[in-house]
Amino acid sequence: MECGVAADMAVVAHSLAREHIQRPKADAIMVRIYDVSESDRGKELLRDITDAAYGVQEEQGASAGGTASSQEFAEELYTTCMKSGGDMDPVLGRRS
């Protein structure tokens, strides 16, 4: 999956998290928008991006005044992806 698509996913996932959409509903929205049903890597990436977006939102809620935007989240993901040849783990976290 290319970095641009991942960045687009990040914008949507972060926006859903910021709007406090419950995670099961957000997962359903993401799957409907991004048809990754035929790709195990796509499903994994979608889950990782949504996990990261919701993790960032939780951290911001716990800290005073955190205001990272979905655009900033997507830009960080895109930049990391481009610089690392597709490795988004520094932003999304290590896969188990």
BELDA-V140579 format. One record per backbone hydrogen bond with DSSP energy under -1.0 kcal/mol. CO is the residue of the C=O (numbers start at 1). NH is the residue of the N-H. If there is no record, write none. Layout:
BEGIN
CO,NH
CO,NH
END
This chain:
BEGIN
2,6
3,7
4,8
5,9
6,10
7,11
8,12
9,13
10,14
11,15
12,16
13,17
14,18
15,19
16,21
17,20
22,26
23,27
24,28
25,29
26,30
27,31
28,32
29,33
30,34
34,36
36,39
39,43
40,44
41,45
42,46
43,47
44,48
45,49
46,50
47,51
48,52
49,53
50,54
51,55
52,56
53,57
54,58
55,59
56,60
57,61
58,62
59,63
69,73
70,74
71,75
72,76
73,77
74,78
75,79
76,80
77,81
78,82
79,83
80,84
81,86
88,91
88,92
89,93
END
